[in-house]
Amino acid sequence: MRIPTIDLELWAAGGTETRRAIGETVDEALRTAGFLLVKGHGIDASATAEIRAAARRFFHLPRAVKQPYAVQVGGRGWLGPGAEANAYAEGGDGPPDLKESFAFASYDPTGDPVVDAEWFDGPNVWPAEVPAMQPLVEAYLDRMRALSDGVLEVLGVAIGADERHFTAHTGQATWGFNINWYPGTERVGPAAPGQFRIGPHTDFGTVTLLDRQPGLGGLQVHTDEDGWQDAPYDPDALTMNIGDLMAHWSGGRWQAGRHRVLPPPPDAPDEELISLAYFYDCDLGTDVGGIDAHAFLRDKLAAIIAD
């Protein structure tokens, strides 16, 4: 599967020819799989390990303790078992995803009460039972916002424009962040037919930056040429994919990365994984390929609420 690795440190230090060559690599990858591996990102592995440790303490709490933090898809808080079915975004009607998540979202109000009520409605929620989560996650989110703009600068060159082509529209971008917990079979039971930790789908926004753990029940990527294949993994790299908004923004030149996360594997039923998924969008009111970006996003989020 043609999923290349790019190095942001090389990009930052490189001249015009280096950046042009990296842009060509990115363009080819996004026209096929919609995925890249990104090195030189500056995110300390110890920071993500601490977030995982704090999140694991929360997810292992009794359900009754977690319940006060429960929300629907699009809210800020705990998405419990059965809350989400990503395959619905593709018109599927299978069982819900075998995961739990803790979700965060943009918290930089615009001052417009109508806009803020929909997209910046109150601060993020922090579980009192795990006080270490807040400072760890807030520091990480600051880094991921800046990193996402850096990635979009690369994409601006890759599309044949300039570095500001996309970031001119991210001064007050909305974003989401999910800590996804994939417990083993002892928690979720055996997978039903057609059931996944996350069902087949494409993401909705511009870029997704994923810090993932490898596993037998891990991430797979779909291309027309190769079908479903295990996503390549590099412990020093983040996994990046583009979403539906970016595919529109490219005029259909690029493909949103279709992916899924396999259910707990029969030969490793106790496998437990935690992924950190940062979803970046754009400024409210941005016209992306003839669509209103945030009306599109809201419809997509509503579509994956499990019945």
N, C-alpha and C positions, 0 to 999 in steps of 0.2 A: 504494500500500500504506500502510495507516494505522499507521505507526511514528513516534510523536511523540518530541520531545526534551524532557527535563526538566532543570532547572538546580538542582543541589544547593546552590549559593550562594544562590539565590533562596529555596529551601526553608529554609535555615538562618536567613536574615534575616527571613523572612515570619511573619506572624501566623496566627491560626486560619483565616481565610478564604483566605489564600494557600495554606496547606497543604491545606485541603480541596479547592481547585480543582486543585492538582497531583495530589492523590490521585485525583480523578475522572478526570483524564487517564490516569494510570497504570492505573486499573481498566479503562477502556475498551480500552487497548492490550493488556492481558494477557488480556482476554476474546476477543481476535481473533487477533493474531499471536503474542503471548507475547514480544514484543521491545520494547525502548526504546533510544533514544540518551540518554546521560547526560553532561551538561556540568557544569562547576563542580566537578569531581572532585578537583582538586588534584594530579594526577599529572603530573609534569614530562615534557614530550616528550623532553628531552635524556636523561633516565634510561632511557626505553624504547629510545631510539636506541642507547644504549651496551649495553643487554642484547642487542639484535639483532646488534650488531657482534660481541660476544663469542660469541653462539650461532652466528653464521655461520662464525666461525673453527673452531668444533668440528665443525659439520656438514660442512664442506669437507675435514676430515681423511680420510685413507684408511680404508676400512672396517675393516681389520685393527687400526687404532689405536682405533677406536670400539668394537670388539667386546667388550673387557673390561667395558664399562659396560652391556652389553645386558641387558634385563629383559623380562618379559612385562607386559601391561596390568595396572595396579594396583601395579606395582613402582616403585622410584625409580631412574631412570637412563635409558638410551638405548633408545627403541623404534625399531628399525631398519626398513628396507623390508619390507613384508609382515607386520608384527607386529600390525596392528590393522585391523578391518573394522567400522566403526560401523554399517553397514546391518544387521549381524546382530542388533542390538538390536531391530529391527523385524521380525525373522524373515526377512530377506533372505539370499541365499546367493551373492552375487556375489563378484567379486575383491576383494582387500584394498585399503585406502586407499593413495593415491599420496603418501605423506608420510613424514617421520621426525619424531620428537619427543624432547625431553628432559623427563622427568617428575620432579616434586617432590611431596611430600605432607606432611601434618601431622607435626610432630616435638615435640609437647608431651605426654609420657606422663602417663597418669592415675594410675599406681601399681598398677593392677589388672593382674597379669601376663597374664591371658587376653586382656583387651581390648588391652593394649599389644602383645602378640605379633601381633595381627591388624592393628591400625590405626596403631601407632607403632613398628614394628619397625625400630629403628635409625635413624640420622640420614640426611639426604639425601646423595646422592652428588655429588661435584664433580669434574669432569674436570681432572686435573693439567695437561693440555696448555693449558688456558685458565684460569689462576688468577684472572683478572679477573671470571669469572662469579660466583663465590660472593658477594663483597660487594655486587655490583650486584643480584643476585637476592634476597638476604636483605633488603636495604633495601626493595626493591619489594614483597616478600611482606608485610612489616610494614604497609605502606601499604594494600595490598589487603585485608587482614583488617579493618582499621578501616573502610575504604570499604564493604566488603560489609555490615557491621553498619549503617552509615549508610543504605545502600539498603534494607535490611530494615526500618528504621524508617519509611521512606516507604511501603513495602508494608503495614506494619501499619495505617497510616491509610487506605490505599487499600482495604483489605478491610473497613473500617468498624469497626475496633477502635482500639487505641492504638499508640504507637510501640514499646512493649515486647512487643507481641503475638508477634512472631517472635524477637526478640533475647533474650527470656527463656530461650531454648533454644539459645543459641550461645556460652555462656560458655567452653566448651572444644570448639568445633565442629571437626569434621574438614574438611579441604579438600584440593584438588589443584591443581597448577599445571603446565601443559604449555607448553613453547615448541615450537610446531609449525612445521616447515620444509617448504615446498612448492617443491621444485626444478622446473626445467624438463624438457622432454622429453629433453634430452641425458643426463640422469641416470636418469629413470624409464622412458623409452621411450614409445611411443604408448599412450594409454589403451585398455584392452580395453572391449568393450561393457558398459555399466552400471558402469564404474569411475570413481571420483571421487577428488579429493584427500582429501575426507572424505565418506563415503556418507551418504545421508539418515537422519536420526535426531533424537531429542530428547535433551537432556542429562538427567542423572540426579538432580541435587541440588536445592538451593533456587534460587540465582541463579548465573549465569555472567557474569563481567565480562571482556570481550574487547577487547584493544588490537590492532587489525588494520590491515593495509595494503590499499588498494584495488587491484584487479587484474581483468583480463578473466576469469581463472580464479579468481574470488573467491567470497565468501559469497552464498548465496541463501537466501531465507526462503519457507516455504510457508504459505499460508492457504487455507481452503476456498473463499473468494470469488475470490481472484486467482491461485491455483496458485503455481508457482514464479516468484519475482521477485528481481532483484538487490537486496540489502540496501542501504538508504541509508547514505551515508558522510559523516562530518563529521570533519575532522582534529582538531578540538578536543573530540570526544566519544568516550567508550567505548561500545561496543555491549553492551547487557545483555539477557539472556533468562532466563526462568525454566525450571526443569527439572521432571522428573516428581514429585519430592518436593513442590515448591511447588504444583503442580497438585493433588496429593492434599490438601495442607494447606489449600488454599482450598475444599475440598469440591467440586471440579470446576467452580468458577466460572471459574477461569483456565485457560488452555491452555498447556501446555509448548510452547516455541518450536521448531517443526520446521525443520531447516535442513540444508544441505549445502555443500560447497566444490567448485566446478567443477574439472575436470582442466585441465592446461596447455592453453591455447587454441591452435588451429592457426595463427592469425595472429600469435601472440606466443609461440612455443614455448619461448623462453628465459626466460620470466617466472619470477621467483623471489620468493616472499613468505614472511614470517615473522610469525606471529600469537602473541600472548601471551594464553593462556586461563586464567583463574582460576576454579575451580569451588568454590563454597562449599556446605557441607552444614548440619549441626546437631549438637547434642550426642549422644553415644552413648546409646542407650536411649530416645530421643525417640519417642513414639507419634505418627505423622503420619497422620491419617485412617484409623486402625485398622491401620496396618502398622508394623513395626519398621524405622525409617529405615535402619539400617546393614546389616541383613540384605538389604534391598531393594537398597541400593547395591552390596553385594558381588556379588549375583546379576547385576546389570546389567553390572558391570565384567567378570565372567567371560564374559558372553555375547558380548563384542566381540573376544575373543582370536581372531585369524585362525587358520584350520586350517593 
